[in-house]
């Protein structure tokens, strides 16, 4: 597959790293910053250039990996040379309707990835415009599966839904990890030991949840003895409204995703 990334930031770098391991693709990166181009060439051996090529072909895939605020200008510059290539956008917020208007093409797939893609554990939600065929959907799936798991969304609003869960979700988890580390330090552990213990606890809990047939709520209850230490902690979380705050925060995240889509998709 001929894949050109427009932008060589962190997410593009993660996806390129996953694709390079397969060795099945020709990868090119269009990146303005010379230092970043040199880094990508040295790290992955990919072609890194500062300007768009004269023409793409219909068998090419173009991955839009620039900041949402810059995407309109990039698309307008890309339109004359696109040549019918499949476009995969990992830019947050920008709707297919706006991308199609700027590019002059409806051969589009939107993707909401997340940062664990950097370690091959990403979750990506994908949505295809109505006229995108199975071969193009398979190509987009192949690209994103290089850095983790994928799920196809039936409606474009699903991008907002998955943003509130997987897209922004790592930050929720990091926030809880951060809080537990601070609690461990207050309990008397050195900061590095607190970090090691908390990360190992999360790792073990996630693996148990993955392997167990029991609901997560049951696994949580199994740790709690009546009148015991865990029950005391969970009672405090419930009294402070921790669960409801997390749910409300995820819904606020979704609402902001919708707002950004409206704001950033304007001409």
C-alpha positions, 0 to 999 in steps of 0.5 A, spaced: 500 500 500 502 507 498 501 511 504 502 518 505 502 522 511 500 529 511 503 531 518 508 527 522 506 528 529 505 523 535 499 520 532 502 519 525 509 517 528 505 511 532 501 509 526 508 509 522 511 505 527 506 500 527 506 500 519 513 499 518 513 493 522 509 489 517 514 491 512 508 491 507 507 498 505 511 504 502 510 510 506 511 517 505 511 523 510 509 530 508 512 534 514 514 542 514 519 541 520 526 539 518 528 536 524 522 532 525 523 529 517 530 527 519 527 524 525 522 520 521 527 518 516 532 515 521 527 512 526 523 508 520 527 509 514 521 512 511 521 518 505 520 524 508 519 531 504 517 538 505 512 539 500 506 535 497 507 531 491 505 533 484 500 528 483 497 522 487 494 516 484 487 512 485 491 507 489 494 511 494 492 512 501 493 519 504 492 520 512 491 527 514 494 527 521 495 535 522 492 539 527 484 540 526 485 548 525 490 547 520 486 542 516 482 546 511 488 549 508 491 543 508 485 540 504 485 546 499 492 545 497 491 537 497 485 537 492 488 539 486 493 533 486 489 528 490 487 524 484 482 520 487 486 517 492 483 514 499 483 520 504 483 517 512 483 523 517 485 522 524 484 530 525 479 531 531 472 534 530 472 535 522 466 532 519 466 528 513 461 533 509 467 539 510 472 534 508 468 533 502 467 540 500 474 542 501 477 536 498 472 535 492 472 528 494 467 523 498 472 517 498 473 519 506 474 515 512 474 519 519 478 515 525 478 517 532 484 514 535 487 514 542 494 515 545 496 508 547 497 507 539 504 509 541 505 502 544 501 498 540 495 498 544 490 503 541 483 503 540 480 506 534 473 508 531 472 508 524 467 511 520 466 511 512 462 516 508 457 512 504 460 511 497 466 508 500 467 501 498 469 495 502 476 495 499 477 502 502 474 500 509 479 494 509 485 499 507 483 503 513 482 498 518 489 495 516 492 501 517 489 502 524 490 495 526 497 496 526 497 500 532 491 496 536 484 494 535 479 497 531 471 498 531 467 501 525 461 506 527 455 506 523 453 513 524 458 519 524 455 521 530 459 515 533 465 519 532 463 523 538 461 517 542 467 514 542 471 520 543 468 520 550 470 513 551 476 511 548 479 517 545 479 521 551 478 515 556 486 514 557 486 521 560 481 519 565 485 513 567 491 517 567 487 521 572 485 516 577 492 513 576 495 520 578 490 520 584 492 513 587 500 515 586 499 521 590 495 517 595 500 512 596 505 517 597 501 520 603 501 513 605 509 513 606 511 510 599 517 514 595 514 517 589 518 511 584 515 506 588 508 509 589 508 509 581 511 502 580 505 499 585 499 503 582 501 501 575 502 494 577 495 494 580 492 497 574 495 492 570 493 486 574 486 489 575 485 490 567 488 483 566 483 480 571 477 484 568 479 481 561 480 474 563 474 473 568 467 472 565 464 476 571 461 483 570 466 488 572 461 490 578 462 483 581 469 483 581 469 490 585 464 487 590 469 480 590 474 485 593 470 488 598 469 485 605 463 487 609 466 492 614 473 492 611 478 496 608 476 496 601 468 497 603 470 504 607 474 506 600 468 505 596 463 508 601 467 514 600 468 514 593 460 513 593 459 519 598 463 524 594 460 522 587 466 519 584 462 515 579 457 520 577 462 525 576 466 520 571 460 519 567 458 526 567 465 528 565 465 523 559 458 526 557 461 533 557 467 530 553 462 528 548 458 535 548 465 538 546 466 533 541 460 535 537 461 543 539 468 542 536 465 539 529 461 544 528 466 550 529 471 547 525 467 544 520 465 551 518 468 554 511 
